[in-house]
């Protein structure tokens, strides 16, 4: 089981790392005039993949980590909240302060890009912020995702962090019910979220970005379903039902088959990695997925995601000053930019993320004393 689980977690690491890579090149294609295949919906699908990975990892960790005590008491929930806050907040707070201080400069960079690439012009409200103190308070408390006017109001791609924090807030309650009867309560939760989603539309509540948890819960739920199946492989009929309902809501809510296909691939991976017989396809994919590069990308994926636009906007504003880029020029410049972002992200991971994680562990250990 331990050997199998290592492969499964490796797959989720692969998804996290390459999702961050896709988000980076998606934005590079938009801001640098790159290939249209990268500037389409691929960025949103990569963020959806992040959510699936998050749902899996959170459910899995809370099921096996003794410090969470199955979230069955106050101490377990408190430990969960501390660990998640100190995993997300330190790097985000640093980037938030930098982004707000540089917001006007980043806005000027964004306008310079739009002068060369007019079709990329976007709303500038998140750069020229009318009330920076209120905006800062809404973001530092992670409440921004609940309010349409603040859902997309900084230069950062932080709209998904609001979703993540809403998921963490609801998760202890969701986890209690899912542990009792996963299939039953998943069947209740998924339609319930859709009903709330439809009610927000009926009352004219619209979000510039999907920052309300009901809009993306199906992606987190798919990850939780995979974790549950991994931990309960013997419940074949029950798991089959969970697979079907997860697929139905992934297709309906995402309005495409991308996440459903990723879900099925993950499911296949869980099944084949548990098999004692050799599988040449699995062996080849394992060579691609299970390596140090992907582990490195997974480790720095959060920092890459949260910091890259702060560097990318002025970079392309300078590069595009000489005019539009050919495809080879775009590839070369995007590669140089990616190396810069990797270096900054690695520094953030080592000197901000890891100390933040360790600080969370320290507070938990103090509670036990």
N, C-alpha and C positions, 0 to 999 in steps of 0.2 A: 504493500500500500504506500509506504513512504517513497519508494522508487517511482511509482506511478504518479503520485501527487507532485513530485518534483518536475516531471514532464508537463503536467497540467499547468502548474504555476509558470513554467518557462514559456508556454504558449501565451499566457496572459501578459507576461513581460514583453514578449514579441509584439503583441497587439499594442500595448502602451507606447513602446518605443517608436514603432513605425507610424502609429497614429500621429504622434507629435511631429514626425518627419513630414507627413502628408499635410498637416496644418501649416507647417513652415513653408513648404513649396507651393501650397495653395495661395497663401498671402503673397509670396514672392512673385507668383504668376500674375496676380492682380496688380500689385504695386510696381512691378518691374516690366509689365507687358510680356509675360511669358505665354506658353502654349495654353490654348483655351481649355484643353482637357483637364488641366490642373486648376483653372480658375472657376470651374463650375461648382457642382454640388459636392465635390470630393472632400472639401474642408468640413462641411457639416457632417458627412458620413464618418469622417475620422473622429470628430467629437462624439458622435453616437457610439463609436467603438470604445472610446474612453469610458463612457457611461456603462457599457456592458462589462468592461474589465473591472470597473469600480464596484458594480453590483456583485460580481463574482467574488472579488477579493474581500470585500467587507463581510458578506455572508459567510464565506469560508473561514475567515479569521475569527469571527465571533463564535463560530461553531467549534473551533478546535483550541482557541487560545484560552487558557485557564484564567488569565487575569480579567477576562470579560465576564466570567461566570455565567455564560449563556445569556447575559443581560437580564438575568432573573431577579436581580436586586439592585439597590441604589448604588452600591460600590461598583458593580460591574458596569452599569450605565455611566457612572462618573469616570471610570477608567477609559471607557470607550470615547467619551466626549473629550477628555484630556488628550488622548492619543491622536484623535482626528484633528482637533484644533491645532495642536503643535506640529502636525504634519503639513497642514495647509497654510496657516496664518503667517509664519515668519517670512517666507519667500514672497508671499503675496503682499504683505504690508510694505516690505522694502520696495517692490516694484510699483506699488500704488503711490507711495510718496514720490518716487522718482518721476513717475508718469504725470502726476498732478503738478509737480514743480515745473516740468518741461512741457506741459500740455500745450501752451501757446506755440512754442518752437516746433513741437510735433505737428500741430495744426498747420503751421506755415509749410512744413515739409510735405504734408498731405496735399495742400493746395498746389505746391510746386509740381508734384507728381501729376495731379489732375490737369495742369496746364499742358503737359506733354501727352497725357492719356486721358482725354476729356470723358470717355465712357466710364472711367473709374470713379468719377466724382461722387461723393457721399455726403451725408449730413455732417456738419462741422460742429454741432452742439457739444459733442463729447470732447472736443479739443478746446473750444472757447467756452469754458464753463462759467455760467452766470453766478452760481453760489458754491464756490469750491469747498467751503467749510462744511456746509450741509451735505454736499456730495461725498466728501471724505467720511463723514460720520455714518452715512448710509452704507458705504462700502466697508468700512472698518468693522461694522457690526454684522456684515453679510446680509443685511435686510434688503439690499437694493434689488434683488431679483423678484421680490414680491410686488414692486411698484413699477408700472410701465414707464413712468417718466425717468426712472433711475436704472432701468434694466440694461441700458447700453449707453452709459454716460461717462465713460473714461476712455482714454486712448488704448487701454489694455483689452485683450480678448477675454475679459473676466466674467462674461455673462454665464459661462458654464460653471464657474465656481459658486455662484449663487445657487444654481441647481444642486451642485454637490453638497453644499451645506444644508439645504432643505432636505435632501435625502438623508444625511447624517442625523438631522433633527428628528425625522420621522422613523428612522430605522429601528431604534429599540422597541417601539410599539409594534411595528410591522413584523419584526423578528419573533416576538413573543407569539403572535398569531400563526405565523408561517411554521414555526416549530411544532405547533399543535397539529396542524393539518395543512401542509403546504398547498396541495392541489385545491382544496376548498377555498382557502383564503386568497389564493392567487386569482381564483375565479371571481371572487368578490371585488378584490382590489383593482384589477385591470379595468373592468367596466365602470367602477366607481370613479376612477381617475378620468375616464373619457367623458362621463356625465358632467363632472365639474368643469372639464375643458369646454364642453359645449355650452354650459351655463355662462362661462366667462364671455364667450363669443356672443351669446344672446343678449347679454347686458352691455355689449359694446366695449368690453375690456380687451384691448389688444396690446400685444407686446412686440416691439421692434425686433427683439430676439426672443427665442423660446426659453425664458428664464424662470418660468413657473413650473414646479415639479410635475404637475399633472400633464404638461405638454410633452414630457420626455420620460415619464415613469416607466413606460414599457421597455425602454432600453436597459434601465437599471434592473427591472424585473427579469429580463432575459438572462442577465448575468447571475442573479440570485438563483434562477432556475437551474443553470448549469452547475453551480456550486452544490445545490441540493441533490442533483442527480449524481454528481461525483461522490457525495457522502452517503448516498442511499442507492447504490447500483443494483441491489437485490430486488428493489420494488419496481419491477419491469413495467407492469400495466399502469401503475400510478405515474411512473416517469413518462410513459408514452402520452398520457393525457396532458401532462405538464408541457411536453414538447409541442403538442398540437396547439394548445391555447397560447403559448408563447409566440409561436410562428404566426398565428392568426393576427395577434395584436401588433407584432412587428411589421407585418405587411400593411395592415390597415392604417396604423398610426403614422408610419414613416412614408407611406404611399409609394413604396418601391420594394425590391427584393434584396437590397444590399445587406441590410442587417440580418435579415432572415437567412441569407446565404452564409454570412459569418457565423451565425448561431449554429447552423447545421454543420459547418466545418469544425467548430469547437466541439460539438457533440460527437462527431466522428472521431476527433482526436482523443476524447475521453474514452471512447469505446476501444479504439485500436491500441492506445497506450496501456490498457489493462489486459490486453491479450498476451498470452505466453508465446504464441506463434509469431514468426518473423513476418513482417509486412514490408516489401521493398519500397512502396510509396511512403509509408511512415518513416522508414529509415532514412530515405532521401530528404524528406521534409525536416526530420529531426536534426540532420546535419545543417540545414539552413536556419532553423529556428533556435536551436540550442547551442549558442556560442557566446563568447565573451563580448562581441560587438553588440549583440542584441541586449545583453544584460546591461551594458554601459548605456545604451540608448534608453532603456527602461528607467535606469536610475536617474538620468538627467531629464527625462521627458517632461516632468512638471515644470522645471525651470525653463526649458526650451519653449514650452507653450506660453508661459506667463511673461517672459522677458523679450521674446524675439521682435515684437513690433516696435519696441522702444529703440532698437538698433536698426531695424529694417527701414523705417520711415525716413530718417535722415540719410541713410545709405543710398536709397534709390532716388531721393531728391537730388543728391549730388551727382550720381551716375547719369540720371536722365537729363541733367542740365545740358548735355551735349546732344540730346535728341533720343529718339526711340532706339531700342536695342534689337539687333538681329538675334536669332535663336541661339547661335553659338556664343555671342556676347552675353546674352541672358544667362545661359548655363554657367559660363565662367564667373560672372559677377555673383550669381546666386550661390555658387560653390564657395567663393571667397567669403561671402556674407555668412554662409552656414558654418564655416570654420570659426568665424568670429563669435557667432552665437553659441556654438559648442563650448568655446573657451570660457565665455562669460557664464554659461549655464553650469559648466563643471565647477567653476569657482563658487557659484551660488549653492550648488548641491553640497560641496565640501564644507563651506564656511557659514552657510545659512540653514540649509535644509537639515543636514545631519545634526548640528548643534540643537536645532529646534526639536527634532525627534528625540534626542537624548534628554533634553529638558523635560519633555513630556514624560519620558520614562522615569526621570528623577522625581517628578511630582507624584507619580503613581507609587513609587517605592516609599516615598515619605508618608503617604497615606496608610501604607501597610504597617508602618512602625508604630 
